[in-house]
Structures are given as C-alpha cells and as structure tokens.
Amino acid sequence: MKKLVVLVLVFVGIFSSIQLAKANIQPKLKAEDVLSVQVNSLNGGSRIFKGNDGYEEVIIDKVVKWINTSSPSEGATELNLNNPPTVSMLKIKMRNGDVAVIEPAYNCISENQTKTCTIADGEVIYTQNQVKTRLKSQDLYDWLLVGWKYESVGAPKDELLEETLYTRYFSYLDKTYSDFIMCPKIDKVERINGDTRRHIVHASALNYSAHHGDTPYDRIHITLTDTPENGVKINKVTIQKGISDKEALIQCRRES
C-alpha cells in the first residue's frame, strides 16, 4: 500500500512539473503567420495593424520580436477576481484562425479578506490556446499601454513620393537586386551644375527576404544620374550587409 502511495505521489509530482513547464513555455511566433495585431484600450481607443500593409508590417515585426525575446516570469497568471482590471488588451490574429491575447500582468496581496492588485511594471500575460504565460518585456509592456498610440498612420506624402521615385529608378537595376524593395528612401538629390532638370540621386532600400526576422537586413545603396538627354544611368550600387536593428528601424522611419 505504501509503495502505491509513493508511486501516486511521484506521478503527481511529475505531472505537476510537466504542467508547470508547459505554463512557462516561451511563446515563439513568426511574423509571416500573423494576420493582424489589434490594441483595445480601457479609455476607448483602438488600433489595428494589418500584415498585408507594407507600412504596418514593420510594426507587427517589432511586436513579434518583443514577444519572442521576452523572458518568462514566475508571477501569477490568474487574478481570481470577479471584475479583473483591464488597462489595455492586444489581440494577435493568426492566418490559421488562432488568436493570442496579451494583457498587463498584476501583483496581488490579500489582507483582511481584501485582495488588492496592482499592475506589474514591465510584465504581461500571454494567452494562446487557453494556456497563459507570464512574460517580462519592458518594450512590449510600454507599447501595449501607450506606445501603439504614437505609431504613424500610413505613409506621409513625402514618403509616398520617395517610393514612387525609387520604383522608377529600381526598374533600371539588374534583376540581381530584385529583393531590395523594402522601405525605399531617396537619401539625397543633387543638382548637376545647378540645373533643375539634371540630378544626381542617392537611394537606398532593404531586402524584403529578411523581413521575417530570421536574419539581419541588408541595405542597397544606389547612386545614379537623371538627365533629359541620357535618362537614368546607374553609376554605383553597393550592398551593406547585416545592418543593425536600429539602422533598419531608421530606414523604415520607425526610429529617429
């Protein structure tokens, strides 16, 4: 009988450890699997970022990276309150129909039959397939509470003009560079001898194939002349390998 009890306790211990391990599994997402990211605030504000929008795709990449690089926290994932507080909620809709939810985490203290909960700075609760995981990520936490409000809405007119010019000049490049279509910029335009019809143009862009986040971006730098008599002439093309995340964000106008 004692042996049976011991075996049962061992089994319960192993099962509990497995369940605990499952609860602490670090979520890993792929940006290409995300259809949209939507934030809803307690104050009534709401914003949706769609994966099929080239401008908002960079924002989704950023959120996915924060999730994947967050670290597990040992705090509670359930508040056990009748009316749990909700400051802000983020819904991640996957292309396969799944939905993941991210909410701020809370720390609770019970005293004199009263339970007091305060928001845990830098921590969130990630829920997918009814499994809750508490994560630490100051960047994700800050963005969930306020950062999303300050993301630019669409591309400004000057950026659209740059994209139009880049598309025109891009057609003169060799097919070897066909992947460099992401976050195009006209970095500098110089008049030739002061002539308003003749220019030297410096342009750049990132390689689209790196947008999944598995490898750093490469950046193309193009120097060309644009004149009435000779049209567009590509003078120099260089590839800058493996630029930093900060440089990629600046290229895509996500960081100044």
C-alpha positions in Angstrom: 0.0 0.0 0.0 2.8 2.4 0.9 4.5 1.6 -2.4 1.3 2.5 -4.2 1.0 5.8 -2.3 4.6 6.6 -3.1 4.1 5.8 -6.8 1.0 8.1 -6.9 2.9 10.9 -5.2 5.8 10.5 -7.7 3.3 10.5 -10.6 1.5 13.6 -9.3 4.9 15.4 -8.8 6.0 14.5 -12.4 2.6 15.6 -13.8 2.7 18.9 -11.9 6.2 19.6 -13.1 5.1 18.9 -16.7 2.1 21.3 -16.3 4.4 23.9 -14.7 6.8 23.5 -17.6 4.0 23.9 -20.1 2.8 27.0 -18.4 6.3 28.5 -18.6 7.0 27.7 -22.2 8.3 30.7 -24.1 6.0 31.6 -27.0 7.6 31.8 -30.4 5.8 33.4 -33.3 6.6 34.0 -36.9 5.7 37.4 -38.3 4.5 35.9 -41.5 2.0 33.8 -39.6 0.3 37.0 -38.1 -2.7 38.4 -40.0 -3.2 41.4 -37.7 -2.5 43.0 -34.4 -5.3 44.9 -32.6 -5.0 47.0 -29.5 -8.0 48.0 -27.4 -7.6 50.5 -24.5 -9.8 50.9 -21.4 -10.1 54.6 -22.4 -11.9 53.5 -25.6 -9.0 53.9 -28.0 -8.4 51.1 -30.6 -6.0 50.5 -33.4 -5.4 47.6 -35.8 -2.2 46.9 -37.7 -2.6 44.6 -40.7 0.1 42.2 -42.0 -0.9 42.9 -45.6 0.0 46.5 -45.3 3.7 47.1 -46.1 3.9 50.1 -43.8 2.2 48.4 -40.8 4.1 45.1 -41.4 7.2 46.6 -39.8 5.2 47.3 -36.6 4.0 43.7 -36.5 7.5 42.5 -36.9 8.5 44.7 -33.9 5.8 43.3 -31.7 6.6 39.7 -32.6 10.2 40.2 -31.9 9.4 41.6 -28.4 7.3 38.5 -27.7 10.0 36.1 -28.9 12.8 37.8 -26.9 10.8 38.2 -23.7 11.6 36.1 -20.6 9.3 34.0 -18.5 8.2 35.4 -15.1 7.2 33.3 -12.1 4.3 35.5 -11.1 0.6 34.6 -11.1 -1.3 34.4 -14.4 -4.8 34.4 -12.9 -6.2 37.1 -10.7 -9.3 35.2 -9.5 -11.3 38.4 -9.3 -15.0 38.9 -10.3 -14.1 42.0 -12.3 -10.4 41.8 -13.2 -8.9 45.2 -14.3 -8.1 45.6 -17.9 -6.0 48.7 -18.8 -5.2 47.5 -22.4 -5.6 44.4 -24.4 -3.7 43.2 -27.5 -5.2 40.6 -29.8 -2.9 38.8 -32.3 -4.9 37.1 -35.1 -3.1 34.3 -36.9 -3.6 33.3 -40.5 -4.7 29.9 -39.4 -7.5 31.3 -37.3 -5.9 31.2 -33.9 -6.0 34.3 -31.7 -3.4 35.1 -29.0 -4.2 37.8 -26.3 -1.7 39.9 -24.4 -2.7 41.9 -21.3 -0.8 43.6 -18.5 0.2 41.4 -15.6 -0.7 42.2 -11.9 0.7 41.5 -8.5 -1.9 40.9 -5.8 -1.9 41.0 -2.0 -4.6 39.5 0.2 -5.1 41.2 3.6 -8.1 41.2 6.0 -10.2 39.3 3.4 -9.5 42.0 0.9 -7.4 41.4 -2.3 -5.5 44.3 -3.7 -4.0 44.1 -7.2 -1.5 46.5 -8.8 -0.2 46.4 -12.3 3.3 44.8 -12.6 5.6 47.1 -14.4 7.3 45.5 -17.5 5.3 42.3 -17.3 2.4 40.9 -19.4 0.2 37.8 -19.7 0.3 36.0 -23.0 -2.6 33.7 -23.7 -2.9 31.2 -26.6 -5.0 28.0 -26.8 -6.2 28.7 -23.2 -2.6 28.5 -22.0 -1.4 31.6 -20.0 2.3 32.5 -19.8 3.6 35.5 -17.8 6.4 37.3 -19.6 8.9 40.1 -18.9 9.4 42.6 -21.6 9.6 46.3 -20.8 9.3 47.3 -24.5 6.2 45.1 -25.1 4.6 46.4 -21.9 5.3 50.1 -22.7 3.9 49.6 -26.3 0.8 47.8 -25.0 0.0 50.7 -22.6 0.8 53.8 -24.6 3.4 53.1 -27.4 0.8 52.0 -30.0 -0.9 55.4 -29.9 2.2 57.1 -31.4 2.7 54.8 -34.4 2.4 56.8 -37.6 -0.9 56.3 -39.6 0.1 55.4 -43.1 2.9 56.9 -45.1 3.2 60.7 -45.4 3.1 62.4 -48.8 6.9 62.9 -49.0 7.4 59.2 -48.3 5.0 58.2 -51.0 6.8 60.5 -53.4 10.1 58.8 -52.4 8.6 55.4 -53.0 7.3 56.5 -56.5 10.8 57.8 -57.5 12.5 54.7 -56.1 10.2 52.5 -58.1 11.0 54.4 -61.3 14.8 54.1 -60.7 14.5 50.5 -59.4 13.4 49.4 -62.9 16.9 50.2 -64.3 18.6 47.9 -61.9 19.8 44.4 -62.7 17.5 41.6 -61.6 20.2 40.5 -59.2 18.9 43.3 -56.9 15.2 42.4 -57.2 14.8 41.7 -53.5 15.6 45.2 -52.4 12.2 46.7 -52.3 11.5 47.3 -48.6 11.5 50.7 -47.0 12.9 52.6 -50.1 14.3 56.1 -49.5 15.7 58.8 -51.6 18.6 59.8 -49.3 19.9 62.8 -51.3 19.3 64.7 -54.5 21.9 67.0 -56.0 21.5 69.3 -59.0 24.2 69.0 -61.7 25.8 72.4 -62.2 22.7 74.0 -60.6 20.4 72.7 -63.4 16.9 71.9 -62.1 16.4 69.3 -64.8 19.6 67.3 -64.2 20.3 65.5 -60.9 22.5 63.0 -59.1 20.3 60.8 -56.9 21.3 58.7 -53.9 18.7 56.0 -53.0 18.6 53.0 -50.6 16.3 50.2 -49.5 16.2 46.9 -47.5 16.0 43.3 -48.8 12.4 42.0 -48.4 13.6 38.4 -47.7 14.9 39.4 -44.3 11.5 40.8 -43.1 10.7 37.5 -41.3 13.3 38.4 -38.7 15.5 35.3 -39.0 18.5 37.2 -40.3 19.6 40.9 -40.2 18.6 43.2 -43.1 21.0 44.0 -46.0 20.7 47.5 -47.4 21.3 48.6 -51.0 22.9 52.0 -51.8 22.3 53.3 -55.3 23.9 56.3 -57.0 22.5 57.5 -60.4 22.2 60.4 -62.7 18.9 61.5 -64.2 19.1 63.9 -67.1 16.8 64.8 -70.1 19.4 63.8 -72.7 20.6 60.5 -71.2 17.7 59.5 -69.0 18.5 57.4 -65.9 22.0 56.0 -65.7 23.1 53.8 -62.7 26.6 54.9 -61.6 27.2 52.8 -58.5 25.5 50.0 -56.5 26.8 48.7 -53.2 25.3 46.3 -50.6 25.7 46.9 -46.9 25.5 43.5 -45.3 23.7 42.8 -41.9 22.8 46.2 -40.7 21.7 46.7 -37.1 18.1 46.6 -35.9 18.3 50.3 -35.1 19.5 51.2 -38.6 16.7 49.1 -40.1 14.1 51.0 -38.0 15.6 54.3 -39.1 15.5 53.2 -42.7 11.8 52.3 -42.3 11.2 55.6 -40.3 10.4 53.7 -37.1 13.1 55.4 -35.1 14.7 58.8 -35.3 
